[in-house]
Amino acid sequence: MDKAFVAQRVATKLFSTEKAIDAAMVEAAELLAGAVEARGQLHVSAVTGDAAQAKLVEAISALGEARSAIVGMHHEMAELKLRLGIRTKLIGVEDKPEEDPKPKGLLREVG
């Protein structure tokens, strides 16, 4: 089986996993916001639901750690792709922004 085909299959799963983690983070953040708003609308003490909200914050933190780990995997897989001699660009569900050809920072072009 062609190495590029196999790598593309793995890359597609990686990209969808990244997107799923991002979606879960958004859902969890919206849940937290909704819980805080509901407490205010019901005019109940901040103590009410505090333990439940703390658990949700823990879950959001875990999702953040999962996202960092999957991004780390992404970088590792990009290096592995090159070590395997796969030079083709593996395409995900969305395009990445183009890199600026001119460097930014303290360097400047000398004419």
N, C-alpha and C positions, 0 to 999 in steps of 0.2 A: 504494500500500500504506500502511496506517495506521502513522504514526510510532511509536505506542506498541507495536504488534505487532513491528515491526522492532527496537525498543530492547529489548523483552522477550527476543527471540531472542538478542541479543548479551549481555544480562545473564545469561541462563541459562548460556551458554558461559563467561562470566566466573566465575560462582559455581562451576561444575564444575571450572574450572581452579584456582581457589583451593583447593577441596577436594582435588584431585589432588596439588597441591604439598604440602599438609599431610600427606596419606597417605604421600607419598614421604619426607618428613622423618621420620615415625614409623618407617617401614620401615628407613631408613638408621640411625637412632638405635638401633633394636633389633638391627640387624646389628652395629653397633659394640659394643654391650653383649654380644652373643653371642660376638664375637671375643675380647673381653677375658676373659669367663668361660671360654671354651675354653682360652685360654692358661694360665689359672690351674689348670684341671682337668687339663691335660696336664703341669703343673709345668715349663714351659719359661721361658726367660729373657724379660725384657721386650723384649730386642732382637729376639727372634723375631717376625716379622710386623709390626715397627714401620713399615717403609716402606709396607706395605699399609694399615695403620691410618691412617697420615698421609694417604694418598690418599683414604680414606673420609672423614676429617675435612674435607679440601678439598671433597669432594662435598657434605657436609652444609652447609658454609659457602656454597657456591654455591646450594644449595637455599634457604638463608636469604635470600640476595640476591634470588633469584627471587621469593620470597614477598613481600619488601618492595616489589619492583617491581610485582607484580600488585596489591598493596594500593594502591600509588600510582595505578595505572591505574584501580582501582575508584573512588577519590576523583575523579580527572579525569573519568571517565565520568558520575559523579553530577552534576558541575557542567555537563557538556555536555548532559545530559538536560534540565536546567533552561533552558539557553540555547536549546535546540530547542523549548522550550515544552511539554515532556512533563511533566505534573503527576501522573500516576498512579504509584503505588508499584510498582516492579518487584520481583517476588517471586522469591526464591532457593529453594534446597533446604532451608533451615532458617530459622526465624524468628529475628530479632535480638531481644535483650532490650529490653524497654520502657525508655525513658528515664525517669529519676526526675523528676517534675514540679517538685519542690522543689530549688532550687539548693543545692549543697554548697560549703563553703568558709568564707570570712570573713563573708559576708553573712548576715543573719538577718532574719526577717520581723518587721515592726513593727506592733503592733496598735493 
